[in-house]
């Protein structure tokens, strides 16, 4: 699908940092045409086979369905008390000694730690905290 310019281009000496706008414009059409003739999965598999740094840009639904993330047991189910349901959270991206650290608690609820932070950390009194709530500041 490459035109004469692309087919004769010296890719081994190509430096992205020194590329000109004209070069990018010459690449864009043929490369865009190539991408349009393949699925995202085909492009990704081809990149893996050829050692090319290319990764799909997924929708949130596609991220949740990603075979690699599911094979690595990346997703965790966490109970959310405000909604009274179990939500799927991304787990830790790191595995140490063959184990992934677990999410043992949900994300904080809105305002859940206000007293701890405003009174304990910032030194506000409980009366001042109530005043901030009543004024709609927090």
N, C-alpha and C positions, 0 to 999 in steps of 0.2 A: 504493500500500500504506500510505501515511501516513494516520494518523487526523486528525481535525480540528485537534488540538493541533499536530501536526507541519506540516500544510498551512498553518496560519496563523502559524507561528512566524517571527519576524524574524531570519533567519539572518545578515543583514548586520551586525546589531548584537550578535550572540552573542559573548560573551567566555568562552572555555573556563576561564580562571582564576577567573572569578566565577560559574560555573555551580553550581547547587544540586544536591543529591542527588536531589531530586524531579524536576528537569529530566532528569537522566540516566536515572532510572527510566522517565520518559515516553518517552524516545528508544529505550530498549533493546528493547522488544517489537516495534514496527514495523520498526526497522532490522534486528533479528535475523531477522524474517520475510523481509525483502527479501534479506538475505545468503543465507538458506537456499534461495532460489529461483534462485540463479545459481551458476555454477562459479567457482572462484578465478580462472581465466583471464578469464572474462566480466567479473568485477568489476574486475580489473586493467586490462583494455582500456577499459572504460567510464570508469575513473578517469583514464586517460591522455587520452582524448578530451575529457574535461570539465575537465582541469586540477586534478583532486582529488588530494591527497597520500594515496595508498593503495598499499600494496605487499604482495604475498602473503607469508605466513610459510611458507617451504618446509621440507620434510624435507631431509636431506642428499642423498638420491637426486634430489630435484627441483632442488636447487641445481646438482648436477652436470649435469643435463639442461637447465638454463636456456638458452633460445635466445640471449638477449643476451650472457651470459657466454661462450657458445661462439662466437658471431659475433665477439666481441672477442678471441678466442684467449686467454682468461684462464687456462685450465688448462695445467699443464706436467707432463710425465712425467719422473720423477726415479728413478734407480736406488737401491735400498736394499740395501746389502750384507748386513746381518744376516738379511734375509728372502730375499735373492737373487731379488728381483723388482722390477719397475718399478711405482711408485706414482704416482697422480695427486695433484699438489699444487696449491693455489691459487697463481696467479702474482701479480705486483705489480698492484695496482689502478690504478696510474698509468701514463700513456703520455706520454713527453716526446719532442718533435720527431718524432712519429709512430711511436715505438718503445717497447715495454714492456721494462723491465729484466728479465733472465732470472734464474732460480734456477740458479746454477752448482754448487751442492752441496746435499746432503741435510741434514736436521736432524741435530744431533749424536746419537750413540748414547749410551745411558745410561753415564755415567762416563767417556766418551771424553776429556774435558778435565780430569779430576780432578787429574792431576799438574801440569798447566799452571797451574791455579787454586790448588790447595792449596800446592804448593811454590813456584811462580813468583810468584803474586800475594799469597798469605797468609803466606808465609815458613815453612811447615812443612818439616821434613826428610823425605827419602824414607822413613826409618825410622818417623817419625810417621804418614806416609801409609799405610804397610803396617799399622801398629797400628790405624788407623781402619777399614781394610778388614776386618781380622781380628775386630774388635769388632762388626762389622755396622753401624757408624755410616754408612759410605758404601759 
